[in-house]
Amino acid sequence: MTDSPVQALDPGRDDEIRGLDNIALDLQPAGIGSRILAGLLDYLLLFLILSVVIGALVLLGVALAPVVDPGRDPVIFTVLLAFFIIIPFLVNWGYFIFLEITGNGQTPGKKQAKIRVVGRLGGTASTRSIVIRNLLRDVDLIIGVPLMATDGRCRRLGDRLAGTLVVHEEAKRDAMAERRMGRMPASWGASEVAVVEALFERAGELEREHVQRLGRRLVALLQRDAPELLEEPARSRPEVDPNPLRTLRQALQLEVVQPGVDGSPAEEGATGENPAGEDRA
Amino acid sequence: MDYAAFQRLRQPVWEGFEQALESARRQSRPSHQEVEALAMSYRQVLHDHALATSRYPGTGAARRLRRLAAAGTHYLHREPPAKSSGGSFFLYTFPNAVWRRSRALGIALGVFVLLAVFGLAVTIYRPGLGVAFVGTEAVEGMRHGRLWTESLTTTTPPAISSSFIATNNLSVALTAWAGGALAGIGSLFILALNGLMLGSVIGITLHYSMDAALFEFIAAHGPLELTIIIVSAGAGLVLAHGLVTAQDRPRGEVLRESARDALVILAGCLPWLVLLALVEVFVSPDPQVPVVFKLALGLALEAAFLGLAFNPLATGSPTSTGPGIEAPHPTGSPHG
């Protein structure tokens, strides 16, 4: 939602969700793809539930047929038949409402798509809001997609009327392997830090050659900005460093921190990740 | 403060907040002290999030803080629940919403009556319109002195009929309500269709001199059933009002208010449809029940509904708030 700090601080943006002390929350609205995926999964599950419920009622009817005589037990007979009409009706209208209320804004489909319904201020949506947005679901099957496509927050009509928003639930990946830098060149800013973090985070997914090349470029950058952090031979010849990631780790005192252990650094590899194609000397 | 120092200094706070949040989530009712401590560290996390977003965008810490801020807000900030429940809903909340939105309900009534009169006039002049609505089989039945409504209640067990009628009427009411979200077109369509159908049915029964039988059948349930369809569609027009005309107020605010009132009006209507389904199956078709009793029951139900809906004793009667100038609803809640 916010691409830069300037936008986050722009008082003219009325679509920004702001929390306590007027701080922009920077929530990530779920896009059409995630919403449609979640919807498809939910409708599939709804279909399965309805099939099971109707199948169970049919089996119950068959099992009771020899026992229940419509003439002698009219109440049991008619109540059973009435279930055929009432239960599918309740399941059909109640599936989304019940699951979003009890699942803190998440149906099974939304859980799979990692999205969640929140209130207009980013909090837990009220029961009333959830009922409104879901009673309008049928209307949104017709006009929801174009409305989402033209809205900055990707809201369908039900969301607009209920004052709700569907947002991405961010994965805990960064928290599971938090990297902490012990030191860094004084001239380095967020972009350099982000590049180093991204390289270590994604090194396992990239080709070794690319990792090595990117690593050497960062070592060269380090050599230019703060050569005192490097040891020989990287300090004098960064372009031929045989193990640039290890050099970077040592120079920046980069540690992998496992949360929940008092913020203390974990042993390398304790997080289960491959330390970035790094050669172990 | 550089990024390394920021991480080193603030990470314990983030860890503490994350653990406290997980712990609170696991409990059904965390203690007051726990929530208070969580709210305090939430505030610190939120400030760190603001700092990281502006000074260290795109870094791992910024991403982590964004996630923590969103999770904390979701847990600590809950929209206020509806203030009324049960009796107070029908005594205060429902009539207040009906009074506030009486203009939209009046428009719905007007459209319905207009189309009903039109349908009646056209059917009297050309009975073909009535035939189109009730079908040739029903017309054939009327020629032999039988009303088509008999088949529904005599060939199927009452529980089935009442369940079917209740779910059908609920579906019509929900459709009429939700149809308001299409700029009112859906609600107006349901109103027009039902009005036209009523007028045509009255016209065709008059044509075949079956009007007395129709009157006897609908006397107990008809008035309220139609009233509820009209009110539900009127609530749909309330939704449409929020969509189409925001005047000088923020549209989001007007939309939320409209939706809230529309939902209250719908919720006040739906339970009556279940009661009406029972009346329609057990009382309306029963020839043993005198017409006078059916009429009295129909009028009593109508009076009960209208008495609740337009209860002048409810707080916020039209003397204090008129349609379109209602006081703003309380929105949001204090954080933490």
Interface residues (C-beta under 8 A of the other chain):
Chain A: T2 S4 P5 A8 L9 G19 L20 D21 I23 A24 L25 D26 L27 P70 P74 F77 T78 V79 L81 A82 I85 I86 F89 W93 N104 G105 R116 V118 G119 R120 L121 G122 G123 T124 A125 S126 T127 R128 S129 V131 I132 L135 L136 D138 V139 I142 I143 L157 G158 R160 L161 A162 G163 V167 E170 K172 D174 A175 E178 R179 R180 M181 G182 R183 M184 A186 W188 A190 S191 V193 A194 E197 E201 L252 V257 P259 G260 D262 G263
Chain B: D2 Y3 A4 Q7 R8 Q11 P12 E15 E18 Q19 Y42 R43 L46 H47 H49 A50 T53 S54 R55 Y56 P57 G58 T59 G60 A62 R63 R64 R66 R67 A69 A70 T73 H74 Y75 L76 H77 R78 E79 P80 P81 A82 P157 P158 A159 I160 S162 S163 F164 A166 T167 L170 S171 L174 T175 W177 A178 G179 A181 L182 G186 L239 G242 L243 G252 L255 R256 S258 A259 R260 L263 L266 G332 S333 H335 G336
